[in-house]
Amino acid sequence: MLKALQRLRHSRGFGVHSPYAYRFVGSVINPPRGYAYYAEREIEGTLTKEPMRYRLETKARTLLRIAAFTNPKSAYLPVSAHKCFRFVLRAVNRHIRLTDSVAKIESVDLLATSGNDIPLDKLRGFISQPGKTLLIRNVPSDWIEPLFESMKEGVMFEGKTNCILLSRPAIWKVRYLMKL
């Protein structure tokens, strides 16, 4: 119950003391009502006949806001990722280099994955580099602490089953429970 209250509190920006993390929460996790990014209508168009449309749309909008906030030049998406996620990344930066090769993850700025599709040691190596963004859906609970430990500087947002790690130089290493 305490963790649920912390998640809700931090998701609104309360108790988030890092200015960088506070901006991230206000722009990405909990943007103002009525505020839309330029590609949100197009996301809806790519999902018109999908059975799980609402879930995909929510994830795509979140990825759009993360990419707009971090402005990656390159990104990793797994082969199994829905086409709307590639569309979202291209909408933010039409010159973004996309890869689905696990062998190339060290060279990307943003890595989005699910579960244990990529081995923990590779993810730890990735997030230990400054300027990297790691998004994991359905993260194994025993991976959260090692990933946080691997990050030298930056912010981690931890949800019930998902987490976002932003490895940024000159940002104090801090962790927040969030409703993601």
Buried (B, 14 or more C-beta within 10 A) or exposed (E): EEEEEBBEBBBBBEEBEBEBBBEBBBBBBBBEEEEEBEBBEBBBEBBEEEEEBEEBBEBBBBBBBBBBBBEBEBBBBBEEBBEBBBBBBBBBBEEBBBBEEBEEBEEBBBBBBBEEBBEBEBBBBBBBBBEBBBBBBEBEEEBBEEBBEBBBBBBBBBBBEBBBBBBBEEBEBBBBBBBB
